[in-house]
Amino acid sequence: MRSKHRPQRTCVVCREKRDKVQLTRLVMVRDRLKIDPSGKLNGRGAYLCEKPTCWSAAGRASLSRALRHELHEDDCALLRQMTPS
């Protein structure tokens, strides 16, 4: 019997592949960054792992490139606020 397929995604900062459920999805919705715990929001998404270093580095070019959108200061503040400890 085959094991059930588990979708894999890549953290946009550290480039580690993990199961989709182990990563946090960020989405651009109407030019604002949103955290998508359900994974079902419409819009271009990117994934971050739980490492604090990935969250602190996410405000740089890697997340902007993955989302194909420049991040506003409010978006960077949201990332700082949601950084895991």
MIMAR-439413 format. One record per residue (C-alpha): x, y, z. Coordinates in Angstrom, 3 decimals. Example, Ala and Ser with C-alpha at 12.3 -4.5 7.8 and 13.67 -1.06 7.14 Angstrom:
BEGIN
east:12.300; north:-4.500; up:7.800 .
east:13.670; north:-1.060; up:7.140 .
//
This chain:
BEGIN
east:0.000; north:0.000; up:0.000 .
east:1.333; north:3.427; up:-0.946 .
east:1.746; north:6.141; up:1.637 .
east:-0.405; north:9.225; up:1.345 .
east:1.088; north:12.101; up:-0.648 .
east:2.223; north:15.028; up:1.512 .
east:2.723; north:18.314; up:-0.359 .
east:6.176; north:19.871; up:-0.033 .
east:6.948; north:23.596; up:-0.051 .
east:10.172; north:25.602; up:0.220 .
east:10.962; north:28.363; up:2.716 .
east:11.746; north:31.456; up:0.617 .
east:14.589; north:32.518; up:2.933 .
east:16.552; north:29.382; up:3.900 .
east:15.366; north:27.327; up:0.881 .
east:14.663; north:24.219; up:3.016 .
east:11.950; north:21.901; up:1.720 .
east:9.390; north:20.790; up:4.288 .
east:5.871; north:19.466; up:4.490 .
east:3.383; north:22.212; up:3.681 .
east:1.790; north:21.990; up:7.148 .
east:5.149; north:22.795; up:8.806 .
east:5.445; north:26.172; up:7.053 .
east:3.556; north:29.448; up:7.428 .
east:1.996; north:30.874; up:4.270 .
east:2.138; north:34.611; up:3.621 .
east:-0.105; north:36.124; up:0.942 .
east:-0.373; north:39.499; up:-0.785 .
east:-4.033; north:40.570; up:-0.646 .
east:-4.883; north:43.993; up:-2.100 .
east:-1.277; north:45.207; up:-1.742 .
east:-1.038; north:44.133; up:1.910 .
east:0.722; north:41.174; up:3.465 .
east:-1.526; north:38.690; up:5.293 .
east:-0.702; north:35.551; up:7.235 .
east:-2.747; north:32.665; up:5.889 .
east:-3.071; north:29.914; up:8.531 .
east:-5.686; north:28.062; up:6.463 .
east:-3.576; north:28.095; up:3.291 .
east:-6.637; north:28.967; up:1.225 .
east:-6.548; north:32.737; up:0.699 .
east:-6.466; north:33.882; up:-2.905 .
east:-3.363; north:35.689; up:-4.070 .
east:0.312; north:35.046; up:-4.572 .
east:1.753; north:33.240; up:-1.592 .
east:5.150; north:32.422; up:-0.147 .
east:6.174; north:30.136; up:2.699 .
east:8.392; north:30.689; up:5.746 .
east:9.620; north:28.085; up:8.220 .
east:9.484; north:28.602; up:11.986 .
east:13.121; north:29.713; up:12.370 .
east:13.347; north:33.240; up:13.838 .
east:16.260; north:33.997; up:11.494 .
east:14.045; north:33.347; up:8.473 .
east:11.331; north:35.664; up:9.794 .
east:13.803; north:38.472; up:10.552 .
east:15.420; north:38.136; up:7.105 .
east:12.066; north:37.869; up:5.307 .
east:11.630; north:41.629; up:4.974 .
east:14.484; north:41.686; up:2.526 .
east:14.531; north:40.849; up:-1.168 .
east:13.706; north:37.127; up:-0.913 .
east:10.108; north:37.618; up:0.227 .
east:9.523; north:40.568; up:-2.110 .
east:10.811; north:38.504; up:-5.015 .
east:8.684; north:35.482; up:-4.110 .
east:5.537; north:37.586; up:-3.766 .
east:6.436; north:39.719; up:-6.804 .
east:5.568; north:42.789; up:-4.810 .
east:7.455; north:45.429; up:-2.812 .
east:6.817; north:45.191; up:0.922 .
east:5.550; north:48.294; up:2.744 .
east:6.728; north:49.294; up:6.214 .
east:3.432; north:47.942; up:7.624 .
east:4.235; north:44.553; up:6.095 .
east:7.701; north:44.528; up:7.661 .
east:6.154; north:45.479; up:11.020 .
east:3.758; north:42.524; up:10.720 .
east:6.709; north:40.199; up:10.098 .
east:8.565; north:41.548; up:13.143 .
east:5.434; north:41.164; up:15.285 .
east:4.839; north:37.558; up:14.165 .
east:8.468; north:36.383; up:14.479 .
east:8.548; north:33.135; up:16.489 .
east:10.729; north:33.208; up:19.590 .
//
